[in-house]
């Protein structure tokens, strides 16, 4: 892979990261608003929990991909 290809790949990765962070911010703000509702029922609570699990797994998958591509070092 040429240095220019690496630069393009890094820029693409950072662009996707920025979009995911924006989406995550909106999702978390929505979850926080809903959790402030003291009348929330069980189904809504389960949906919020599933949303948080989905968001968490998305970040883990993204981190794994960045690690595989050599953009971040694995934890030691």
DACOR-V883383 format. One record per backbone hydrogen bond with DSSP energy under -0.5 kcal/mol. CO is the residue of the C=O (numbers start at 1). NH is the residue of the N-H. E is the energy in kcal/mol with one decimal. If there is no record, write none. Layout:
co=CO nh=NH e=E
co=CO nh=NH e=E
This chain:
co=2 nh=6 e=-2.3
co=3 nh=7 e=-2.1
co=4 nh=8 e=-2.4
co=5 nh=9 e=-2.4
co=6 nh=10 e=-2.5
co=7 nh=11 e=-2.5
co=8 nh=12 e=-2.3
co=9 nh=13 e=-2.4
co=10 nh=14 e=-2.6
co=11 nh=15 e=-2.1
co=12 nh=16 e=-2.3
co=13 nh=17 e=-2.4
co=14 nh=18 e=-2.4
co=15 nh=19 e=-2.1
co=16 nh=20 e=-2.7
co=17 nh=21 e=-2.6
co=18 nh=22 e=-2.0
co=19 nh=23 e=-2.5
co=20 nh=24 e=-2.9
co=21 nh=25 e=-2.3
co=22 nh=26 e=-2.0
co=23 nh=27 e=-2.6
co=24 nh=28 e=-3.0
co=25 nh=29 e=-2.2
co=26 nh=30 e=-2.2
co=27 nh=31 e=-2.5
co=28 nh=32 e=-2.5
co=29 nh=33 e=-2.2
co=30 nh=34 e=-2.3
co=31 nh=35 e=-2.6
co=32 nh=36 e=-1.1
co=34 nh=37 e=-1.6
co=36 nh=38 e=-0.8
co=37 nh=40 e=-1.2
co=41 nh=45 e=-2.2
co=42 nh=46 e=-2.5
co=43 nh=47 e=-2.1
co=44 nh=48 e=-2.2
co=45 nh=49 e=-2.2
co=46 nh=50 e=-2.5
co=47 nh=51 e=-2.2
co=48 nh=52 e=-2.2
co=49 nh=53 e=-2.3
co=50 nh=54 e=-2.5
co=51 nh=55 e=-2.4
co=52 nh=56 e=-2.4
co=53 nh=57 e=-2.6
co=54 nh=58 e=-2.1
co=55 nh=59 e=-2.0
co=56 nh=60 e=-2.1
co=57 nh=61 e=-2.6
co=58 nh=62 e=-2.2
co=59 nh=63 e=-2.5
co=60 nh=64 e=-2.5
co=61 nh=65 e=-2.2
co=62 nh=66 e=-2.5
co=63 nh=67 e=-2.3
co=64 nh=68 e=-2.5
co=65 nh=69 e=-2.1
co=66 nh=71 e=-2.6
co=66 nh=72 e=-0.8
co=67 nh=70 e=-1.1
